[in-house]
Amino acid sequence: MKKTGILNAELSRLVATLGHGDLLVIGDAGLPVPPGVACIDLAVTHGVPSFAQVLTAVLSEMQVESCVMAAEAAPALLALAPMPPRSVDHAAFKDTCRTARAVVRTGEVTPYANIGLYAGVVF
């Protein structure tokens, strides 16, 4: 049994298999998942788990090169990004999701609590 880090097997496997430039999206409970894009649904109820909790767990294991968020996101959400995010309007963010390896659905109900993380390399 894994002792630390991401315990959800599907999410842990995804992070471990990301390659340079792959996109992983962490989204709120209402973010639509485009057809053909894998969805790892962690939502239990409103707010559980939160966007911040899932993002923190993923960032503890994922090397991030860049990120993207909707310009409509509240400053408190933008502050959670691991680096200054590229800002796009929400419609463009949803279009970007079409290229994701997966969308991780949280229980977050704060509008625009979504981030796209592009995998970097550790060397």
C-alpha positions as a LaTeX table, in Angstrom:
\begin{tabular}{lrrr}
\hline
Residue & $x$ (\AA) & $y$ (\AA) & $z$ (\AA) \\
\hline
Met1 & 0.00 & 0.00 & 0.00 \\
Lys2 & 1.26 & 3.47 & $-0.91$ \\
Lys3 & 2.11 & 5.52 & 2.22 \\
Thr4 & 2.22 & 9.08 & 0.95 \\
Gly5 & 1.24 & 11.31 & $-1.92$ \\
Ile6 & $-1.74$ & 10.70 & $-4.17$ \\
Leu7 & $-3.59$ & 7.60 & $-2.98$ \\
Asn8 & $-6.25$ & 7.54 & $-5.73$ \\
Ala9 & $-4.88$ & 4.84 & $-8.05$ \\
Glu10 & $-6.22$ & 6.34 & $-11.26$ \\
Leu11 & $-4.88$ & 9.83 & $-10.52$ \\
Ser12 & $-1.53$ & 8.51 & $-9.29$ \\
Arg13 & $-1.15$ & 6.42 & $-12.46$ \\
Leu14 & $-2.00$ & 9.42 & $-14.65$ \\
Val15 & 0.57 & 11.70 & $-13.01$ \\
Ala16 & 3.21 & 8.96 & $-13.26$ \\
Thr17 & 2.60 & 8.54 & $-17.00$ \\
Leu18 & 2.55 & 12.21 & $-18.04$ \\
Gly19 & 5.11 & 13.21 & $-20.63$ \\
His20 & 6.64 & 16.59 & $-21.37$ \\
Gly21 & 3.94 & 18.99 & $-22.54$ \\
Asp22 & 0.97 & 16.78 & $-21.58$ \\
Leu23 & $-2.00$ & 18.70 & $-20.19$ \\
Leu24 & $-3.78$ & 17.75 & $-16.97$ \\
Val25 & $-6.87$ & 19.78 & $-16.05$ \\
Ile26 & $-8.17$ & 20.10 & $-12.51$ \\
Gly27 & $-11.72$ & 21.40 & $-12.58$ \\
Asp28 & $-14.64$ & 22.38 & $-10.46$ \\
Ala29 & $-17.78$ & 20.27 & $-10.20$ \\
Gly30 & $-19.38$ & 22.00 & $-13.18$ \\
Leu31 & $-16.57$ & 21.97 & $-15.75$ \\
Pro32 & $-17.75$ & 20.02 & $-18.80$ \\
Val33 & $-15.47$ & 17.19 & $-19.87$ \\
Pro34 & $-15.10$ & 17.05 & $-23.65$ \\
Pro35 & $-16.04$ & 13.77 & $-25.37$ \\
Gly36 & $-13.06$ & 11.44 & $-25.59$ \\
Val37 & $-11.16$ & 13.04 & $-22.70$ \\
Ala38 & $-10.72$ & 10.86 & $-19.63$ \\
Cys39 & $-12.42$ & 12.06 & $-16.46$ \\
Ile40 & $-11.14$ & 11.18 & $-13.00$ \\
Asp41 & $-14.13$ & 12.06 & $-10.84$ \\
Leu42 & $-13.13$ & 12.73 & $-7.24$ \\
Ala43 & $-16.25$ & 14.74 & $-6.34$ \\
Val44 & $-18.09$ & 13.48 & $-3.25$ \\
Thr45 & $-20.33$ & 16.42 & $-2.38$ \\
His46 & $-20.25$ & 20.22 & $-2.69$ \\
Gly47 & $-16.78$ & 21.31 & $-1.67$ \\
Val48 & $-15.36$ & 17.82 & $-1.11$ \\
Pro49 & $-12.63$ & 17.54 & $-2.14$ \\
Ser50 & $-11.85$ & 21.19 & $-2.74$ \\
Phe51 & $-10.00$ & 22.53 & $-5.76$ \\
Ala52 & $-7.14$ & 23.65 & $-3.49$ \\
Gln53 & $-6.79$ & 20.23 & $-1.86$ \\
Val54 & $-6.61$ & 18.39 & $-5.18$ \\
Leu55 & $-4.27$ & 20.96 & $-6.73$ \\
Thr56 & $-1.93$ & 20.76 & $-3.73$ \\
Ala57 & $-1.82$ & 16.95 & $-3.93$ \\
Val58 & $-1.14$ & 16.95 & $-7.68$ \\
Leu59 & 1.55 & 19.63 & $-7.39$ \\
Ser60 & 3.33 & 17.54 & $-4.75$ \\
Glu61 & 4.02 & 14.90 & $-7.43$ \\
Met62 & 3.83 & 16.63 & $-10.82$ \\
Gln63 & 6.57 & 18.68 & $-12.47$ \\
Val64 & 4.73 & 21.66 & $-14.00$ \\
Glu65 & 6.22 & 23.70 & $-16.84$ \\
Ser66 & 3.34 & 26.14 & $-17.31$ \\
Cys67 & $-0.32$ & 26.56 & $-16.52$ \\
Val68 & $-3.48$ & 28.18 & $-17.85$ \\
Met69 & $-6.55$ & 29.56 & $-16.09$ \\
Ala70 & $-9.66$ & 31.49 & $-17.05$ \\
Ala71 & $-9.34$ & 35.25 & $-16.82$ \\
Glu72 & $-12.68$ & 35.25 & $-14.97$ \\
Ala73 & $-11.17$ & 33.36 & $-12.02$ \\
Ala74 & $-11.12$ & 35.22 & $-8.71$ \\
Pro75 & $-7.73$ & 36.53 & $-7.52$ \\
Ala76 & $-7.76$ & 33.98 & $-4.66$ \\
Leu77 & $-7.94$ & 31.16 & $-7.21$ \\
Leu78 & $-5.21$ & 32.68 & $-9.39$ \\
Ala79 & $-2.99$ & 32.83 & $-6.29$ \\
Leu80 & $-3.14$ & 29.04 & $-5.99$ \\
Ala81 & $-1.37$ & 28.54 & $-9.33$ \\
Pro82 & 2.20 & 27.22 & $-9.07$ \\
Met83 & 3.38 & 30.10 & $-11.30$ \\
Pro84 & 1.70 & 33.02 & $-13.04$ \\
Pro85 & $-0.87$ & 31.36 & $-15.30$ \\
Arg86 & $-1.51$ & 32.13 & $-18.94$ \\
Ser87 & $-4.88$ & 33.86 & $-18.89$ \\
Val88 & $-7.61$ & 33.00 & $-21.41$ \\
Asp89 & $-11.35$ & 33.58 & $-21.39$ \\
His90 & $-13.46$ & 30.75 & $-19.99$ \\
Ala91 & $-14.70$ & 29.64 & $-23.43$ \\
Ala92 & $-11.10$ & 29.30 & $-24.62$ \\
Phe93 & $-10.23$ & 27.40 & $-21.43$ \\
Lys94 & $-13.00$ & 24.89 & $-22.16$ \\
Asp95 & $-11.65$ & 24.51 & $-25.72$ \\
Thr96 & $-8.16$ & 23.87 & $-24.30$ \\
Cys97 & $-9.63$ & 20.99 & $-22.27$ \\
Arg98 & $-10.12$ & 19.07 & $-25.53$ \\
Thr99 & $-6.36$ & 18.45 & $-25.66$ \\
Ala100 & $-6.05$ & 17.23 & $-22.06$ \\
Arg101 & $-4.92$ & 13.74 & $-21.16$ \\
Ala102 & $-7.58$ & 13.92 & $-18.44$ \\
Val103 & $-9.84$ & 16.23 & $-16.46$ \\
Val104 & $-9.87$ & 15.71 & $-12.70$ \\
Arg105 & $-13.29$ & 16.67 & $-11.34$ \\
Thr106 & $-13.34$ & 18.03 & $-7.78$ \\
Gly107 & $-16.28$ & 18.87 & $-5.57$ \\
Glu108 & $-15.44$ & 22.57 & $-5.81$ \\
Val109 & $-18.45$ & 24.86 & $-6.45$ \\
Thr110 & $-16.59$ & 28.17 & $-6.77$ \\
Pro111 & $-17.03$ & 29.54 & $-10.30$ \\
Tyr112 & $-13.99$ & 29.21 & $-12.60$ \\
Ala113 & $-12.01$ & 27.05 & $-10.16$ \\
Asn114 & $-10.18$ & 25.32 & $-13.00$ \\
Ile115 & $-6.53$ & 25.05 & $-14.01$ \\
Gly116 & $-4.65$ & 23.41 & $-16.83$ \\
Leu117 & $-1.22$ & 22.11 & $-15.84$ \\
Tyr118 & 1.35 & 21.36 & $-18.55$ \\
Ala119 & 3.87 & 18.72 & $-17.57$ \\
Gly120 & 7.52 & 19.65 & $-17.46$ \\
Val121 & 10.61 & 17.52 & $-17.08$ \\
Val122 & 12.78 & 17.04 & $-14.00$ \\
Phe123 & 16.08 & 17.13 & $-15.87$ \\
\hline
\end{tabular}
